[in-house]
Amino acid sequence: MKKNMSTADRIIRLMIAALLVILWVAGITTGTLGYVSIALAAVFTLTAAIGFCPLYAPFGIKTCKS
């Protein structure tokens, strides 16, 4: 897998993941919505960590410079 995410994209994903976790911990998102937000936060964190977004590949999107 080649990286297809820029540093800015990765930081934004981590910030969104942190926000989703904070909303869940604070009890703002509960039930099914809470579980979905935690799963989405996990996916965002994983894709930010590896620098590859599988949804970008079929569309040929590449936010990194190289």
N, C-alpha and C positions, 0 to 999 in steps of 0.2 A: 504494500500500500504506500503510495506516494502521498506526501503531505499536500493537502489542498486548502489549508486554512492559514490565514495570516495571524500574526501576534495579536492584532486588535480584535479579530474575530474570536480568538481563543479567550481573551480577557473578557469580552462581552458575554460569552457563554458562561464563564465562571461566575460573573456577577449575577447573571440571571439565575443560575443554579443556587447561589447563596441566598438570593432573595426568596426563591421558592422554598428552600429549607427553613428560612426564618419565618415565613408565613405559616408553615406547617407547625413549627415548634411553638409559635405564639398562639396556635389554635385558631387562626383565621381560616385556614383551609382544613376541613375535616372530612371524614368519611371517604367516599370514593374520590372526590376531588383532591383530597389530601394525598391519597395513595398515588394518584396519577401525577401530581406535582412532584412527589418524591422520586418517582420513576423517571420523570422528565429531567429532574435535576441530576440524577445519576447518569443518564445518557449524555446530557450536556457536559458533565464533568469528564466522563470517559472520552468523548470526542475531542474536548479541549486538551486533555492530557496526551492523546496520541497524535493530534493535529490532522486528523482525517475525518471528514464527514461523509458517510455513505450516501446521503441524499444529494450531495453536490456532484458526485461522479456521473450519474446518468444524464444530468443536464450540462455537464462540461463546465461547471462553475469552479473557479479556482481563485481564491482571494489572496494567496501567497504570491510573492514576486517571482519566484523561480519556476 
